[in-house]
Amino acid sequence: MSQGQGVELSYEDGARAVELAREAVEAFVRHGQREHPGSMREAFYERTGAFVRLESTRGRGSLRGCAGGYRTDDQLGHVIVDSAIGAASENSCGSEVTPTELDNLTVSVCVVRNVILTDDPLADIDLGAHGVAIEGRGQSGWLYPTVPVENDWSDREYLDRTCRKAGLPPTAWQDDDVAVTLFEGHVFRERASDGTIEEL
């Protein structure tokens, strides 16, 4: 097991990360423009990965888009903007977010703190704390740290479902030609009820 250290965010940093992601989504959806992070908080100059997740609050709610990565050489502020645009684009869930959807979306941001390359994912994984990325056979996929807790998955089910998202057989995480990376994520999100931001 090998680790790489990421950045630690304060609540104020995390709240600004979510606000920046929403601004980026709205600029892209309404005007087709890339939001510039502007004068960034100190933590946003760090070079670390991040993910942005968009969820619909309509009906039973559903994933509307997600994008990002745990490896990058870019500054965090720019990674958040690019991930937000990716999550809102048609490349994420098959269709671009439309302006009429914006008021019915919640935005969350996961900033990578630690990256762990593991040979024994079942032993190393910590549900609720670790996201999972699977890579192998020309395929890749990842799932957010909060997903297994929200869905009441076991460690094994979490790994199986990440493989399926990557387009691999469910048990591919056990194979030597497939790499499993765990990433510790610091997650902040808008509350569906009032839009205030919570730290998970």
LINNORMO-V100573 format. One line per field, one symbol per residue. ss: DSSP state (2 for helix, 1 for strand, 0 for the rest). psi: psi as a letter, one per 30 degrees, with the letter a starting at -180 (. if undefined). A space follows every 50 residues. Layout:
ss: ???
psi: ???
This chain:
ss: 01111000002222222222222222222220000000000222201001 11111100000111111110000012222222222222022220000022 22221111111111111100222200000111111100111110002222 20002222222222200000022200011111111111110000001110
psi: kklkkbkkkleeeeeeeeeeeeeeeeeeeefgljkkfbjllefffkjlll kkkkkkgkbfklkflklalfklglkeeeeeeeeeeeeflffdgfkkklef fefgkkklkjkkekkjjkfieeefkjkffklkkkklhgllllkkefeeee ghlleeeeeeeeeeefglkegfffkfgkkkkkkkkjkklkkeegflklk.
